[in-house]
Amino acid sequence: MRTYFFTYLCSFLLTMVTTPLTIWFARKFNIMDRISARKVHSLPTPRIGGVVIFISTVILKAGVL
């Protein structure tokens, strides 16, 4: 049970640390979802948010942390 909790906690913390970096990266390189009539959001939104979750999961699965 501790292993699952530790894995979840590490993945959560890694995601929380790398999310602002990913937002900065998306804004710098203009990887944004633009506003249009078909979109729900009212401001440009970064499109690569899932990358952070994927990377943190791969790092933990590989046993790096």
Predicted model as a PDB file, atoms N, CA, C, CB and O in Angstrom, pLDDT in the B-factor column:
MODEL        1                                                                  
ATOM      1  N   MET A   1       0.826  -1.197   0.000  1.00 75.00           N  
ATOM      2  CA  MET A   1       0.000   0.000   0.000  1.00 75.00           C  
ATOM      3  C   MET A   1       0.869   1.260   0.000  1.00 75.00           C  
ATOM      4  CB  MET A   1      -0.939  -0.001   1.212  1.00 75.00           C  
ATOM      5  O   MET A   1       0.520   2.255  -0.635  1.00 75.00           O  
ATOM      6  N   ARG A   2       1.989   1.219   0.704  1.00 80.00           N  
ATOM      7  CA  ARG A   2       2.876   2.373   0.739  1.00 80.00           C  
ATOM      8  C   ARG A   2       3.469   2.664  -0.634  1.00 80.00           C  
ATOM      9  CB  ARG A   2       3.989   2.149   1.750  1.00 80.00           C  
ATOM     10  O   ARG A   2       3.683   3.821  -0.994  1.00 80.00           O  
ATOM     11  N   THR A   3       3.731   1.616  -1.390  1.00 77.00           N  
ATOM     12  CA  THR A   3       4.311   1.794  -2.723  1.00 77.00           C  
ATOM     13  C   THR A   3       3.357   2.573  -3.625  1.00 77.00           C  
ATOM     14  CB  THR A   3       4.644   0.428  -3.356  1.00 77.00           C  
ATOM     15  O   THR A   3       3.787   3.465  -4.356  1.00 77.00           O  
ATOM     16  N   TYR A   4       2.079   2.246  -3.580  1.00 78.00           N  
ATOM     17  CA  TYR A   4       1.096   2.961  -4.399  1.00 78.00           C  
ATOM     18  C   TYR A   4       0.990   4.418  -3.971  1.00 78.00           C  
ATOM     19  CB  TYR A   4      -0.280   2.282  -4.306  1.00 78.00           C  
ATOM     20  O   TYR A   4       0.935   5.318  -4.810  1.00 78.00           O  
ATOM     21  N   PHE A   5       0.963   4.643  -2.679  1.00 84.00           N  
ATOM     22  CA  PHE A   5       0.873   6.011  -2.178  1.00 84.00           C  
ATOM     23  C   PHE A   5       2.104   6.808  -2.562  1.00 84.00           C  
ATOM     24  CB  PHE A   5       0.696   6.018  -0.663  1.00 84.00           C  
ATOM     25  O   PHE A   5       1.987   7.958  -2.987  1.00 84.00           O  
ATOM     26  N   PHE A   6       3.290   6.216  -2.418  1.00 82.00           N  
ATOM     27  CA  PHE A   6       4.532   6.894  -2.771  1.00 82.00           C  
ATOM     28  C   PHE A   6       4.574   7.208  -4.266  1.00 82.00           C  
ATOM     29  CB  PHE A   6       5.742   6.036  -2.375  1.00 82.00           C  
ATOM     30  O   PHE A   6       4.991   8.297  -4.658  1.00 82.00           O  
ATOM     31  N   THR A   7       4.148   6.271  -5.091  1.00 78.00           N  
ATOM     32  CA  THR A   7       4.125   6.494  -6.538  1.00 78.00           C  
ATOM     33  C   THR A   7       3.161   7.610  -6.897  1.00 78.00           C  
ATOM     34  CB  THR A   7       3.739   5.210  -7.276  1.00 78.00           C  
ATOM     35  O   THR A   7       3.488   8.483  -7.701  1.00 78.00           O  
ATOM     36  N   TYR A   8       1.981   7.586  -6.309  1.00 79.00           N  
ATOM     37  CA  TYR A   8       0.998   8.635  -6.552  1.00 79.00           C  
ATOM     38  C   TYR A   8       1.535   9.988  -6.098  1.00 79.00           C  
ATOM     39  CB  TYR A   8      -0.320   8.316  -5.830  1.00 79.00           C  
ATOM     40  O   TYR A   8       1.417  10.974  -6.826  1.00 79.00           O  
ATOM     41  N   LEU A   9       2.114  10.047  -4.926  1.00 86.00           N  
ATOM     42  CA  LEU A   9       2.626  11.299  -4.376  1.00 86.00           C  
ATOM     43  C   LEU A   9       3.752  11.861  -5.246  1.00 86.00           C  
ATOM     44  CB  LEU A   9       3.122  11.085  -2.940  1.00 86.00           C  
ATOM     45  O   LEU A   9       3.772  13.058  -5.535  1.00 86.00           O  
ATOM     46  N   CYS A  10       4.677  11.016  -5.658  1.00 83.00           N  
ATOM     47  CA  CYS A  10       5.782  11.473  -6.507  1.00 83.00           C  
ATOM     48  C   CYS A  10       5.279  11.956  -7.862  1.00 83.00           C  
ATOM     49  CB  CYS A  10       6.804  10.349  -6.702  1.00 83.00           C  
ATOM     50  O   CYS A  10       5.746  12.977  -8.366  1.00 83.00           O  
ATOM     51  N   SER A  11       4.344  11.243  -8.446  1.00 79.00           N  
ATOM     52  CA  SER A  11       3.784  11.648  -9.726  1.00 79.00           C  
ATOM     53  C   SER A  11       3.058  12.985  -9.600  1.00 79.00           C  
ATOM     54  CB  SER A  11       2.831  10.573 -10.257  1.00 79.00           C  
ATOM     55  O   SER A  11       3.189  13.851 -10.465  1.00 79.00           O  
ATOM     56  N   PHE A  12       2.306  13.149  -8.542  1.00 84.00           N  
ATOM     57  CA  PHE A  12       1.596  14.399  -8.298  1.00 84.00           C  
ATOM     58  C   PHE A  12       2.577  15.560  -8.137  1.00 84.00           C  
ATOM     59  CB  PHE A  12       0.710  14.275  -7.052  1.00 84.00           C  
ATOM     60  O   PHE A  12       2.397  16.609  -8.755  1.00 84.00           O  
ATOM     61  N   LEU A  13       3.604  15.383  -7.318  1.00 87.00           N  
ATOM     62  CA  LEU A  13       4.565  16.453  -7.085  1.00 87.00           C  
ATOM     63  C   LEU A  13       5.348  16.796  -8.349  1.00 87.00           C  
ATOM     64  CB  LEU A  13       5.523  16.060  -5.975  1.00 87.00           C  
ATOM     65  O   LEU A  13       5.583  17.970  -8.637  1.00 87.00           O  
ATOM     66  N   LEU A  14       5.745  15.785  -9.093  1.00 84.00           N  
ATOM     67  CA  LEU A  14       6.467  16.028 -10.335  1.00 84.00           C  
ATOM     68  C   LEU A  14       5.592  16.777 -11.336  1.00 84.00           C  
ATOM     69  CB  LEU A  14       6.949  14.706 -10.938  1.00 84.00           C  
ATOM     70  O   LEU A  14       6.074  17.666 -12.038  1.00 84.00           O  
ATOM     71  N   THR A  15       4.329  16.430 -11.403  1.00 83.00           N  
ATOM     72  CA  THR A  15       3.405  17.123 -12.300  1.00 83.00           C  
ATOM     73  C   THR A  15       3.204  18.568 -11.857  1.00 83.00           C  
ATOM     74  CB  THR A  15       2.055  16.392 -12.352  1.00 83.00           C  
ATOM     75  O   THR A  15       3.166  19.465 -12.699  1.00 83.00           O  
ATOM     76  N   MET A  16       3.076  18.808 -10.565  1.00 87.00           N  
ATOM     77  CA  MET A  16       2.886  20.163 -10.061  1.00 87.00           C  
ATOM     78  C   MET A  16       4.116  21.047 -10.312  1.00 87.00           C  
ATOM     79  CB  MET A  16       2.570  20.121  -8.571  1.00 87.00           C  
ATOM     80  O   MET A  16       3.980  22.250 -10.533  1.00 87.00           O  
ATOM     81  N   VAL A  17       5.287  20.463 -10.279  1.00 88.00           N  
ATOM     82  CA  VAL A  17       6.509  21.227 -10.520  1.00 88.00           C  
ATOM     83  C   VAL A  17       6.693  21.522 -12.008  1.00 88.00           C  
ATOM     84  CB  VAL A  17       7.725  20.468  -9.981  1.00 88.00           C  
ATOM     85  O   VAL A  17       7.110  22.621 -12.374  1.00 88.00           O  
ATOM     86  N   THR A  18       6.391  20.563 -12.855  1.00 86.00           N  
ATOM     87  CA  THR A  18       6.656  20.739 -14.278  1.00 86.00           C  
ATOM     88  C   THR A  18       5.536  21.433 -15.054  1.00 86.00           C  
ATOM     89  CB  THR A  18       6.916  19.415 -14.890  1.00 86.00           C  
ATOM     90  O   THR A  18       5.760  21.860 -16.186  1.00 86.00           O  
ATOM     91  N   THR A  19       4.359  21.556 -14.490  1.00 87.00           N  
ATOM     92  CA  THR A  19       3.256  22.220 -15.190  1.00 87.00           C  
ATOM     93  C   THR A  19       3.556  23.688 -15.507  1.00 87.00           C  
ATOM     94  CB  THR A  19       1.991  22.130 -14.357  1.00 87.00           C  
ATOM     95  O   THR A  19       3.341  24.104 -16.646  1.00 87.00           O  
ATOM     96  N   PRO A  20       4.040  24.488 -14.558  1.00 91.00           N  
ATOM     97  CA  PRO A  20       4.373  25.877 -14.916  1.00 91.00           C  
ATOM     98  C   PRO A  20       5.458  25.970 -15.993  1.00 91.00           C  
ATOM     99  CB  PRO A  20       4.828  26.633 -13.678  1.00 91.00           C  
ATOM    100  O   PRO A  20       5.430  26.880 -16.821  1.00 91.00           O  
ATOM    101  N   LEU A  21       6.401  25.045 -15.984  1.00 90.00           N  
ATOM    102  CA  LEU A  21       7.434  25.045 -17.023  1.00 90.00           C  
ATOM    103  C   LEU A  21       6.836  24.742 -18.392  1.00 90.00           C  
ATOM    104  CB  LEU A  21       8.527  24.024 -16.690  1.00 90.00           C  
ATOM    105  O   LEU A  21       7.241  25.325 -19.398  1.00 90.00           O  
ATOM    106  N   THR A  22       5.881  23.836 -18.421  1.00 90.00           N  
ATOM    107  CA  THR A  22       5.230  23.489 -19.682  1.00 90.00           C  
ATOM    108  C   THR A  22       4.379  24.645 -20.196  1.00 90.00           C  
ATOM    109  CB  THR A  22       4.367  22.235 -19.510  1.00 90.00           C  
ATOM    110  O   THR A  22       4.342  24.894 -21.401  1.00 90.00           O  
ATOM    111  N   ILE A  23       3.706  25.341 -19.315  1.00 90.00           N  
ATOM    112  CA  ILE A  23       2.919  26.512 -19.715  1.00 90.00           C  
ATOM    113  C   ILE A  23       3.840  27.583 -20.293  1.00 90.00           C  
ATOM    114  CB  ILE A  23       2.119  27.078 -18.510  1.00 90.00           C  
ATOM    115  O   ILE A  23       3.530  28.186 -21.320  1.00 90.00           O  
ATOM    116  N   TRP A  24       4.955  27.814 -19.640  1.00 93.00           N  
ATOM    117  CA  TRP A  24       5.929  28.787 -20.142  1.00 93.00           C  
ATOM    118  C   TRP A  24       6.444  28.368 -21.523  1.00 93.00           C  
ATOM    119  CB  TRP A  24       7.110  28.933 -19.149  1.00 93.00           C  
ATOM    120  O   TRP A  24       6.533  29.193 -22.433  1.00 93.00           O  
ATOM    121  N   PHE A  25       6.782  27.086 -21.674  1.00 92.00           N  
ATOM    122  CA  PHE A  25       7.278  26.557 -22.942  1.00 92.00           C  
ATOM    123  C   PHE A  25       6.237  26.727 -24.045  1.00 92.00           C  
ATOM    124  CB  PHE A  25       7.655  25.076 -22.793  1.00 92.00           C  
ATOM    125  O   PHE A  25       6.576  27.131 -25.158  1.00 92.00           O  
ATOM    126  N   ALA A  26       4.988  26.426 -23.750  1.00 91.00           N  
ATOM    127  CA  ALA A  26       3.912  26.543 -24.749  1.00 91.00           C  
ATOM    128  C   ALA A  26       3.711  27.990 -25.174  1.00 91.00           C  
ATOM    129  CB  ALA A  26       2.596  25.976 -24.192  1.00 91.00           C  
ATOM    130  O   ALA A  26       3.476  28.264 -26.351  1.00 91.00           O  
ATOM    131  N   ARG A  27       3.800  28.905 -24.239  1.00 91.00           N  
ATOM    132  CA  ARG A  27       3.646  30.324 -24.588  1.00 91.00           C  
ATOM    133  C   ARG A  27       4.837  30.838 -25.390  1.00 91.00           C  
ATOM    134  CB  ARG A  27       3.473  31.167 -23.322  1.00 91.00           C  
ATOM    135  O   ARG A  27       4.668  31.610 -26.333  1.00 91.00           O  
ATOM    136  N   LYS A  28       6.035  30.410 -25.016  1.00 94.00           N  
ATOM    137  CA  LYS A  28       7.239  30.862 -25.704  1.00 94.00           C  
ATOM    138  C   LYS A  28       7.258  30.402 -27.159  1.00 94.00           C  
ATOM    139  CB  LYS A  28       8.480  30.355 -24.981  1.00 94.00           C  
ATOM    140  O   LYS A  28       7.621  31.175 -28.046  1.00 94.00           O  
ATOM    141  N   PHE A  29       6.872  29.152 -27.414  1.00 93.00           N  
ATOM    142  CA  PHE A  29       6.913  28.603 -28.760  1.00 93.00           C  
ATOM    143  C   PHE A  29       5.547  28.615 -29.451  1.00 93.00           C  
ATOM    144  CB  PHE A  29       7.445  27.197 -28.713  1.00 93.00           C  
ATOM    145  O   PHE A  29       5.361  27.984 -30.492  1.00 93.00           O  
ATOM    146  N   ASN A  30       4.599  29.338 -28.858  1.00 92.00           N  
ATOM    147  CA  ASN A  30       3.269  29.551 -29.441  1.00 92.00           C  
ATOM    148  C   ASN A  30       2.552  28.238 -29.761  1.00 92.00           C  
ATOM    149  CB  ASN A  30       3.388  30.385 -30.706  1.00 92.00           C  
ATOM    150  O   ASN A  30       1.998  28.068 -30.847  1.00 92.00           O  
ATOM    151  N   ILE A  31       2.571  27.325 -28.809  1.00 91.00           N  
ATOM    152  CA  ILE A  31       1.838  26.060 -28.942  1.00 91.00           C  
ATOM    153  C   ILE A  31       0.530  26.233 -28.159  1.00 91.00           C  
ATOM    154  CB  ILE A  31       2.692  24.812 -28.402  1.00 91.00           C  
ATOM    155  O   ILE A  31       0.308  25.607 -27.122  1.00 91.00           O  
ATOM    156  N   MET A  32      -0.313  27.098 -28.695  1.00 90.00           N  
ATOM    157  CA  MET A  32      -1.530  27.479 -28.002  1.00 90.00           C  
ATOM    158  C   MET A  32      -2.758  27.136 -28.840  1.00 90.00           C  
ATOM    159  CB  MET A  32      -1.509  28.971 -27.673  1.00 90.00           C  
ATOM    160  O   MET A  32      -2.708  27.135 -30.070  1.00 90.00           O  
ATOM    161  N   ASP A  33      -3.852  26.846 -28.158  1.00 87.00           N  
ATOM    162  CA  ASP A  33      -5.135  26.630 -28.807  1.00 87.00           C  
ATOM    163  C   ASP A  33      -5.831  27.984 -28.858  1.00 87.00           C  
ATOM    164  CB  ASP A  33      -6.006  25.550 -28.049  1.00 87.00           C  
ATOM    165  O   ASP A  33      -6.166  28.556 -27.821  1.00 87.00           O  
ATOM    166  N   ARG A  34      -6.042  28.481 -30.040  1.00 85.00           N  
ATOM    167  CA  ARG A  34      -6.614  29.818 -30.224  1.00 85.00           C  
ATOM    168  C   ARG A  34      -8.126  29.824 -30.036  1.00 85.00           C  
ATOM    169  CB  ARG A  34      -6.268  30.349 -31.604  1.00 85.00           C  
ATOM    170  O   ARG A  34      -8.798  28.800 -30.151  1.00 85.00           O  
ATOM    171  N   ILE A  35      -8.625  31.000 -29.749  1.00 84.00           N  
ATOM    172  CA  ILE A  35     -10.056  31.200 -29.539  1.00 84.00           C  
ATOM    173  C   ILE A  35     -10.773  31.164 -30.889  1.00 84.00           C  
ATOM    174  CB  ILE A  35     -10.328  32.546 -28.802  1.00 84.00           C  
ATOM    175  O   ILE A  35     -10.304  31.750 -31.865  1.00 84.00           O  
ATOM    176  N   SER A  36     -11.902  30.478 -30.933  1.00 83.00           N  
ATOM    177  CA  SER A  36     -12.751  30.472 -32.134  1.00 83.00           C  
ATOM    178  C   SER A  36     -14.186  30.212 -31.693  1.00 83.00           C  
ATOM    179  CB  SER A  36     -12.273  29.387 -33.179  1.00 83.00           C  
ATOM    180  O   SER A  36     -14.461  30.013 -30.510  1.00 83.00           O  
ATOM    181  N   ALA A  37     -15.069  30.217 -32.635  1.00 84.00           N  
ATOM    182  CA  ALA A  37     -16.487  30.006 -32.320  1.00 84.00           C  
ATOM    183  C   ALA A  37     -16.749  28.594 -31.796  1.00 84.00           C  
ATOM    184  CB  ALA A  37     -17.347  30.265 -33.559  1.00 84.00           C  
ATOM    185  O   ALA A  37     -17.732  28.376 -31.088  1.00 84.00           O  
ATOM    186  N   ARG A  38     -15.895  27.642 -32.129  1.00 85.00           N  
ATOM    187  CA  ARG A  38     -16.093  26.249 -31.717  1.00 85.00           C  
ATOM    188  C   ARG A  38     -15.451  25.934 -30.365  1.00 85.00           C  
ATOM    189  CB  ARG A  38     -15.530  25.319 -32.771  1.00 85.00           C  
ATOM    190  O   ARG A  38     -15.643  24.835 -29.845  1.00 85.00           O  
ATOM    191  N   LYS A  39     -14.708  26.853 -29.794  1.00 81.00           N  
ATOM    192  CA  LYS A  39     -13.982  26.605 -28.547  1.00 81.00           C  
ATOM    193  C   LYS A  39     -14.789  27.062 -27.338  1.00 81.00           C  
ATOM    194  CB  LYS A  39     -12.626  27.315 -28.570  1.00 81.00           C  
ATOM    195  O   LYS A  39     -15.623  27.962 -27.431  1.00 81.00           O  
ATOM    196  N   VAL A  40     -14.525  26.430 -26.213  1.00 84.00           N  
ATOM    197  CA  VAL A  40     -15.225  26.771 -24.979  1.00 84.00           C  
ATOM    198  C   VAL A  40     -14.474  27.846 -24.196  1.00 84.00           C  
ATOM    199  CB  VAL A  40     -15.413  25.525 -24.113  1.00 84.00           C  
ATOM    200  O   VAL A  40     -15.092  28.702 -23.563  1.00 84.00           O  
ATOM    201  N   HIS A  41     -13.147  27.801 -24.238  1.00 80.00           N  
ATOM    202  CA  HIS A  41     -12.358  28.728 -23.429  1.00 80.00           C  
ATOM    203  C   HIS A  41     -12.363  30.135 -24.033  1.00 80.00           C  
ATOM    204  CB  HIS A  41     -10.919  28.218 -23.292  1.00 80.00           C  
ATOM    205  O   HIS A  41     -12.588  30.312 -25.230  1.00 80.00           O  
ATOM    206  N   SER A  42     -12.109  31.136 -23.170  1.00 85.00           N  
ATOM    207  CA  SER A  42     -12.141  32.523 -23.610  1.00 85.00           C  
ATOM    208  C   SER A  42     -10.749  33.119 -23.767  1.00 85.00           C  
ATOM    209  CB  SER A  42     -12.938  33.347 -22.638  1.00 85.00           C  
ATOM    210  O   SER A  42     -10.618  34.237 -24.267  1.00 85.00           O  
ATOM    211  N   LEU A  43      -9.717  32.409 -23.357  1.00 87.00           N  
ATOM    212  CA  LEU A  43      -8.329  32.853 -23.511  1.00 87.00           C  
ATOM    213  C   LEU A  43      -7.544  31.768 -24.234  1.00 87.00           C  
ATOM    214  CB  LEU A  43      -7.682  33.179 -22.128  1.00 87.00           C  
ATOM    215  O   LEU A  43      -7.912  30.595 -24.170  1.00 87.00           O  
ATOM    216  N   PRO A  44      -6.458  32.143 -24.925  1.00 86.00           N  
ATOM    217  CA  PRO A  44      -5.624  31.104 -25.535  1.00 86.00           C  
ATOM    218  C   PRO A  44      -5.109  30.136 -24.464  1.00 86.00           C  
ATOM    219  CB  PRO A  44      -4.436  31.741 -26.302  1.00 86.00           C  
ATOM    220  O   PRO A  44      -4.680  30.553 -23.388  1.00 86.00           O  
ATOM    221  N   THR A  45      -5.160  28.856 -24.774  1.00 87.00           N  
ATOM    222  CA  THR A  45      -4.823  27.815 -23.806  1.00 87.00           C  
ATOM    223  C   THR A  45      -3.707  26.933 -24.365  1.00 87.00           C  
ATOM    224  CB  THR A  45      -6.070  26.963 -23.459  1.00 87.00           C  
ATOM    225  O   THR A  45      -3.754  26.547 -25.532  1.00 87.00           O  
ATOM    226  N   PRO A  46      -2.696  26.608 -23.536  1.00 87.00           N  
ATOM    227  CA  PRO A  46      -1.639  25.704 -24.005  1.00 87.00           C  
ATOM    228  C   PRO A  46      -2.215  24.352 -24.423  1.00 87.00           C  
ATOM    229  CB  PRO A  46      -0.578  25.506 -22.910  1.00 87.00           C  
ATOM    230  O   PRO A  46      -3.140  23.839 -23.793  1.00 87.00           O  
ATOM    231  N   ARG A  47      -1.659  23.782 -25.492  1.00 85.00           N  
ATOM    232  CA  ARG A  47      -2.184  22.531 -26.037  1.00 85.00           C  
ATOM    233  C   ARG A  47      -1.421  21.306 -25.562  1.00 85.00           C  
ATOM    234  CB  ARG A  47      -2.159  22.579 -27.535  1.00 85.00           C  
ATOM    235  O   ARG A  47      -1.825  20.189 -25.884  1.00 85.00           O  
ATOM    236  N   ILE A  48      -0.353  21.460 -24.823  1.00 87.00           N  
ATOM    237  CA  ILE A  48       0.507  20.322 -24.497  1.00 87.00           C  
ATOM    238  C   ILE A  48       0.449  19.938 -23.020  1.00 87.00           C  
ATOM    239  CB  ILE A  48       1.933  20.634 -24.880  1.00 87.00           C  
ATOM    240  O   ILE A  48       1.442  19.456 -22.475  1.00 87.00           O  
ATOM    241  N   GLY A  49      -0.671  20.139 -22.375  1.00 80.00           N  
ATOM    242  CA  GLY A  49      -0.802  19.824 -20.956  1.00 80.00           C  
ATOM    243  C   GLY A  49      -0.673  18.347 -20.639  1.00 80.00           C  
ATOM    244  O   GLY A  49      -0.170  17.988 -19.574  1.00 80.00           O  
ATOM    245  N   GLY A  50      -1.111  17.493 -21.528  1.00 85.00           N  
ATOM    246  CA  GLY A  50      -1.023  16.064 -21.293  1.00 85.00           C  
ATOM    247  C   GLY A  50       0.402  15.543 -21.310  1.00 85.00           C  
ATOM    248  O   GLY A  50       0.685  14.471 -20.776  1.00 85.00           O  
ATOM    249  N   VAL A  51       1.298  16.301 -21.925  1.00 84.00           N  
ATOM    250  CA  VAL A  51       2.701  15.897 -21.984  1.00 84.00           C  
ATOM    251  C   VAL A  51       3.291  15.819 -20.581  1.00 84.00           C  
ATOM    252  CB  VAL A  51       3.511  16.877 -22.852  1.00 84.00           C  
ATOM    253  O   VAL A  51       4.074  14.915 -20.290  1.00 84.00           O  
ATOM    254  N   VAL A  52       2.931  16.743 -19.721  1.00 83.00           N  
ATOM    255  CA  VAL A  52       3.450  16.758 -18.349  1.00 83.00           C  
ATOM    256  C   VAL A  52       3.050  15.489 -17.607  1.00 83.00           C  
ATOM    257  CB  VAL A  52       2.939  17.997 -17.591  1.00 83.00           C  
ATOM    258  O   VAL A  52       3.882  14.861 -16.952  1.00 83.00           O  
ATOM    259  N   ILE A  53       1.815  15.121 -17.706  1.00 81.00           N  
ATOM    260  CA  ILE A  53       1.331  13.916 -17.027  1.00 81.00           C  
ATOM    261  C   ILE A  53       2.002  12.679 -17.602  1.00 81.00           C  
ATOM    262  CB  ILE A  53      -0.200  13.797 -17.151  1.00 81.00           C  
ATOM    263  O   ILE A  53       2.395  11.781 -16.857  1.00 81.00           O  
ATOM    264  N   PHE A  54       2.136  12.628 -18.917  1.00 84.00           N  
ATOM    265  CA  PHE A  54       2.789  11.495 -19.561  1.00 84.00           C  
ATOM    266  C   PHE A  54       4.251  11.372 -19.121  1.00 84.00           C  
ATOM    267  CB  PHE A  54       2.706  11.634 -21.083  1.00 84.00           C  
ATOM    268  O   PHE A  54       4.701  10.277 -18.783  1.00 84.00           O  
ATOM    269  N   ILE A  55       4.986  12.465 -19.121  1.00 80.00           N  
ATOM    270  CA  ILE A  55       6.406  12.436 -18.748  1.00 80.00           C  
ATOM    271  C   ILE A  55       6.573  12.020 -17.292  1.00 80.00           C  
ATOM    272  CB  ILE A  55       7.056  13.811 -18.981  1.00 80.00           C  
ATOM    273  O   ILE A  55       7.449  11.213 -16.985  1.00 80.00           O  
ATOM    274  N   SER A  56       5.763  12.546 -16.401  1.00 79.00           N  
ATOM    275  CA  SER A  56       5.900  12.181 -14.991  1.00 79.00           C  
ATOM    276  C   SER A  56       5.595  10.695 -14.781  1.00 79.00           C  
ATOM    277  CB  SER A  56       4.966  13.044 -14.120  1.00 79.00           C  
ATOM    278  O   SER A  56       6.235  10.042 -13.957  1.00 79.00           O  
ATOM    279  N   THR A  57       4.628  10.166 -15.516  1.00 78.00           N  
ATOM    280  CA  THR A  57       4.300   8.754 -15.409  1.00 78.00           C  
ATOM    281  C   THR A  57       5.443   7.886 -15.957  1.00 78.00           C  
ATOM    282  CB  THR A  57       2.991   8.456 -16.158  1.00 78.00           C  
ATOM    283  O   THR A  57       5.800   6.872 -15.358  1.00 78.00           O  
ATOM    284  N   VAL A  58       6.003   8.289 -17.087  1.00 82.00           N  
ATOM    285  CA  VAL A  58       7.103   7.511 -17.678  1.00 82.00           C  
ATOM    286  C   VAL A  58       8.330   7.526 -16.776  1.00 82.00           C  
ATOM    287  CB  VAL A  58       7.468   8.063 -19.068  1.00 82.00           C  
ATOM    288  O   VAL A  58       8.995   6.503 -16.613  1.00 82.00           O  
ATOM    289  N   ILE A  59       8.630   8.672 -16.195  1.00 79.00           N  
ATOM    290  CA  ILE A  59       9.789   8.780 -15.301  1.00 79.00           C  
ATOM    291  C   ILE A  59       9.610   7.856 -14.100  1.00 79.00           C  
ATOM    292  CB  ILE A  59       9.986  10.246 -14.831  1.00 79.00           C  
ATOM    293  O   ILE A  59      10.544   7.154 -13.710  1.00 79.00           O  
ATOM    294  N   LEU A  60       8.435   7.854 -13.524  1.00 76.00           N  
ATOM    295  CA  LEU A  60       8.205   6.999 -12.362  1.00 76.00           C  
ATOM    296  C   LEU A  60       8.171   5.531 -12.752  1.00 76.00           C  
ATOM    297  CB  LEU A  60       6.904   7.381 -11.670  1.00 76.00           C  
ATOM    298  O   LEU A  60       8.654   4.683 -12.002  1.00 76.00           O  
ATOM    299  N   LYS A  61       7.610   5.218 -13.910  1.00 76.00           N  
ATOM    300  CA  LYS A  61       7.542   3.826 -14.366  1.00 76.00           C  
ATOM    301  C   LYS A  61       8.938   3.281 -14.668  1.00 76.00           C  
ATOM    302  CB  LYS A  61       6.648   3.712 -15.616  1.00 76.00           C  
ATOM    303  O   LYS A  61       9.217   2.104 -14.439  1.00 76.00           O  
ATOM    304  N   ALA A  62       9.809   4.145 -15.182  1.00 77.00           N  
ATOM    305  CA  ALA A  62      11.173   3.729 -15.517  1.00 77.00           C  
ATOM    306  C   ALA A  62      12.022   3.574 -14.263  1.00 77.00           C  
ATOM    307  CB  ALA A  62      11.824   4.739 -16.467  1.00 77.00           C  
ATOM    308  O   ALA A  62      13.113   3.006 -14.324  1.00 77.00           O  
ATOM    309  N   GLY A  63      11.544   4.066 -13.140  1.00 70.00           N  
ATOM    310  CA  GLY A  63      12.292   3.923 -11.894  1.00 70.00           C  
ATOM    311  C   GLY A  63      13.365   4.969 -11.703  1.00 70.00           C  
ATOM    312  O   GLY A  63      14.303   4.764 -10.932  1.00 70.00           O  
ATOM    313  N   VAL A  64      13.242   6.083 -12.392  1.00 62.00           N  
ATOM    314  CA  VAL A  64      14.237   7.146 -12.265  1.00 62.00           C  
ATOM    315  C   VAL A  64      14.162   7.779 -10.893  1.00 62.00           C  
ATOM    316  CB  VAL A  64      14.041   8.209 -13.349  1.00 62.00           C  
ATOM    317  O   VAL A  64      15.193   8.090 -10.296  1.00 62.00           O  
ATOM    318  N   LEU A  65      12.957   7.973 -10.384  1.00 58.00           N  
ATOM    319  CA  LEU A  65      12.805   8.549  -9.036  1.00 58.00           C  
ATOM    320  C   LEU A  65      12.632   7.474  -8.004  1.00 58.00           C  
ATOM    321  CB  LEU A  65      11.620   9.502  -8.981  1.00 58.00           C  
ATOM    322  O   LEU A  65      12.490   7.773  -6.818  1.00 58.00           O  
TER     323      LEU A  65                                                      
ENDMDL                                                                          
END                                                                             
